[in-house]
Amino acid sequence: MAFAQKNVAAGINPGDDPLKVMVVDDAVVIRGLLTRWLGEDKAIDVVGSHRNGKLAVDDIEKSNPDVVVLDIEMPEMDGMTALPLMLAKKRDLVVIMASTLTRRNAEISLKAMSLGAADYVPKPESTSEVTTSIDFRRELIDKVKALGARARRMKGPARTMRAETRAGRISAPAARAPDPKQINTRDAFRGAPAPVAPSAGRFTTKPYSSARPRVLAIGSSTGGPQALQEVMKQVGTAMNDVPVLITQHMPPTFTSILAEHVGKAALRPSKEGEDGEVLRPGHIYVAPGGKHMVIEKDAGAVKIRLNDGPPVNFCKPAVDPLFDSVAKVFGSASLAVILTGMGHDGANGIGTIASGGGSIITQDEATSVVWGMPGAAAATGLCSDILPLADIGPKLARVLKGNTR
């Protein structure tokens, strides 16, 4: 049955208790629609539905939800006011912000994530668009299930073990990773982590390229905005000699704001890539929402090309096209990174980069918001390092300077 397959893909096993979800939105039609969509999934139990943040905050302790889908603009108490109050009442609560695609709401959504929200879902601007948007429905359910399932796994002994692992007090447990045979599947449910299978010990890694990198390409999705800012802040002046190319799964408007935030963190020029633009060292280029960003060599210069082709891995922009083009242009001087995210976008591109002699770093499971994309990358056996988020920036700084130790 389709729903059973989706539940497994999202990390929710048959027999698990349903995730308890609360919906908070002042629009009665939208609130009812989201409640119905979520309630139709057997892995979800909608335990609360409220028209403003105050009612939701007051109900947190009674309903005890695992996940809250929280609107931003509401009367009496808006989402940003309610967010810290909810988290104060339940520290492990997963809050997913829901906002329309305006610049103001994009800014608020990114700020909310810096204050503890797990992620966001962009709502179509009109009620009629919401009711007919298959993509919005899929993304909402995917994120609720994937983020809710991860939060459950992190509770209790698992959380203690991960904390001690990061502190170096115990050895890391065997990680769970996608089956490499499944990575190329094109009919995977959008946004859901790639199928997982127990790993027989540590992942295989390959040596770094002996060529000094001439480009840094990064792919990320769920949890990516915060991860990108942390990594860019730590790379520092090491990126002076290379252009940085980023594909983050985000809609239009959000990507332009993300570019601004990343630039502030890196203290470097950062913007959405433009078609025909020549790459410049020390500059950061973010793939614009709704377009694939690739690069090509033209008359001795390396230029950005944007295209409006079909989604790849159900994503647009997608990481695979960027990585494929980077490998073609820079070969063994390519350095790529896969950060936190749902799905398996980037795994095929990693194969292309590795075939060309380039190097890949991926984020580890313990520090990933969702270990879909980085898990798929690790499962290829083609990465040179699988690192905690805090270690990725410093490692990149060394590798970009020619030191792979």
Disulfide bonds with the S-S distance in Angstrom:
none
